[in-house]
């Protein structure tokens, strides 16, 4: 091609060039021509797919990476206003990177998101909790456009043994796919990765060449919280991915091994100080029955010990947090994980041996039943 003709070509079609360095899925003619939602003719936009890739690595050191990729078809101005601006929340020592986005018009013209249009800031939520936010506005969105964006969340040196996969979001999706790579380690044999489905029936395929196992769910409706509805994980579609030792077959062997492991772990973490013993005695002295005493202990923990993963912790407190080594440290610092809080008031005063005793729930079991905001994490 003659140089002048080539330059003229670039001048006329600068935005039709592909997004180099980003592995976007091809946009099909059917998607470009789509005029209304397949599932809801009155929808302002439709999420064509949500693709999430999760990798927990234990090679050299523990690490957790999650890459999300979402594509929408915009049908009208309301859809344009709702889905043109994107926010990605993260907190603590997490890090968001590899942010990319683009808009494709119905004629195939592509508008890539500029690097200087990506912003990072700290926002305060209604609960008073501060979170970091990466935000951007998709370029040149209009009715008929396709918009898509992706990002990677690096959660640092952590290995999750329980991974909740949120199938439902606040918008309907034609297809949701999770690609999960089981943790592996060169020197240690890790338990087998397993999955439990809740209110959904995903299609599970064979692993790809990189070892990621796919879970695909189609025609996923939007999830909306309602007053007095059960907690989200009791009323929405989700998948629990977890690790289980495959050599403990049979319920007797399995639960015996779990009990021994948890008992040994609790013994290492429980350190009963005189202050803990005195406080526990003062709290339960105000209750007449075992249930009343347990409720008083629960209320004390709710009011005085902050959960590092809860909504009442600030970003500054979360970043300054250092893991507690035992229950005495948790009680003294008044902040810890849900497991730390379980163990901080475990020593219940014992009545005299001659007094008939009604069995009391262990304080750990009590707090496991109280944590309804999310499923257990690592």
Buried (B, 14 or more C-beta within 10 A) or exposed (E): EEEEEEEEEEEEEEEBEEBEEBEBEEBEEEBBEBEEBEEEEEBBBBBBBBBBBBBBBBEEEBBBBBBBBBBBBBBBEEBBEBBBEBEBBBBBEBEBEEBBBBBBBBEEBBBBBEEEBBEEEEEEEEEEBBBBBBBBEBBBBEBBBBBBBBBBBBBEEEBBBEBBBBBBBEBBBBBBBBBBBBBBEEEEEBBEBEBEBBEBEBEEEEEEEEEBBBBBBBEBEEBEEEEEEEEBBEBBBBBBBBBEBEEBEEEEEBEEEEEEEEEEEBEEBBBBBEEBEEBBEEBBEEBEEBEEBBEBBBEBBBEEBBBBBBEEBEBEBBEEBEEBEBBBBBBEBEBBBBBBBBBBBBBBEEEEEEEEEEEBBBBBEBBBEBBEEEBEBB
